[in-house]
């Protein structure tokens, strides 16, 4: 009798344990732990610093990607920082640089003396679009500024070429001739300073 | 009795093993919040190229805008235990960064498709109907000298990848704010300042010249007129 009673208690305890395990499992089914931080920026206003009336006529755009990198020699290992910069060189004429008498119309003829084709804006890198490529070690803002200048120089060298300036001038002639034809002039004479 | 106890112990062990196995299967199936893939996405290095395009764009308005991108990087322990959610800020886990960005926005009018259809003449009066103005972010510059960051002892410095991600979010926020800056209206007004002197040089009096646009643009139109390179 006593044996049966003990046996029943053991069976009851085991059953209780199994039920408790399954209950605990169902309770912890969706449990998780996560260590991290929010990666979104805080909302801040965009402020207008200046508004300017411009008259830049672009005839050729040269979009460039430049990989700029720097290496710092160390005692045990070298540090390296590589970034990909994006920029667009815009070639054309600045209409605010035309001189009095730059356009002379006579009947169905028109003559235009346009400023020299050049780079319209020396700020052409979209640095906020820069893609990080590789970083080892710790780098300061001055190092990133130096990389920016390196990419700037490199883009000028690759984009502001004689060929591109000539292509911009050719396209300027075509586009302005087409515009003058639309305005009703048959003979169009274009020259650059 | 011993046999019974042995069987009972074996049953408990098997139950525990099955339970553990269930948890392992559950974790590897990736159903939970810790979903991870062994074969994650890999950034590809774009080819370093230059693209040359012919165009005829008259830029008439330039806006210089400034934005300070801030990020409060608080390390948090989030989770759920026994179906109770919690979100605890960890001590010594703060990082803060402020990145000033200067950007240049320019509005332009595309003259590449300009033709006789854009011109209306009535007697001595001429009306130029210009194509829709469009806006581009032509450049942006991080003011590296004034980047400020605070990093708690328990945290690592902001990496280049993290800072670039915040800068790209700041750039997107600037682009998002363009319709509210009034640049389209300025571009329309300034177009006349470039074209009227040209037309007066052709012999028209100022009173005889009208520079018109297709329509008045609302916020939705303006979003369609943003030309952003990504």
Interface residues (C-beta under 8 A of the other chain):
Chain A: X3 X6 X7 X10 X11 X14 X17 X18 X21 X22 X25 X27 X28 X29 X30 X31 X32 X33 X34 X35 X36 X37 X38 X39 X40 X41 X42 X43 X44 X45 X46 X47 X48 X49 X50 X51 X52 X53 X54 X55 X56 X57 X58 X59 X60 X61 X62 X63 X64 X65 X66 X67 X81 X83 X84 X86 X87 X88 X90 X92 X95 X102 X103 X104 X105 X110 X120 X121 X123 X124 X125 X126 X127 X128 X129 X130 X131 X132 X133 X135 X138 X139 X141 X142 X144 X145 X148 X158 X159 X164 X167 X171 X175 X178 X179 X182 X183
Chain B: X1 X4 X5 X8 X11 X12 X15 X16 X19 X22 X23 X26 X32 X33 X34 X43 X45 X46 X47 X48 X49 X50 X51 X52 X53 X54 X55 X56 X57 X58 X59 X60 X61 X62 X63 X64 X65 X66 X67 X68 X69 X70 X71 X72 X73 X74 X75 X76 X77 X78 X79 X80 X81 X82 X83 X90 X93 X95 X101 X102 X103 X104 X106 X108 X111 X112 X114 X115 X116 X118 X119 X137 X138 X139 X140 X141 X142 X144 X145 X147 X157 X159 X160 X161 X162 X163 X164 X165 X166 X167 X168 X169 X170 X171 X173 X174 X177 X181 X186 X190 X193 X194 X198 X201 X202 X203 X229 X230
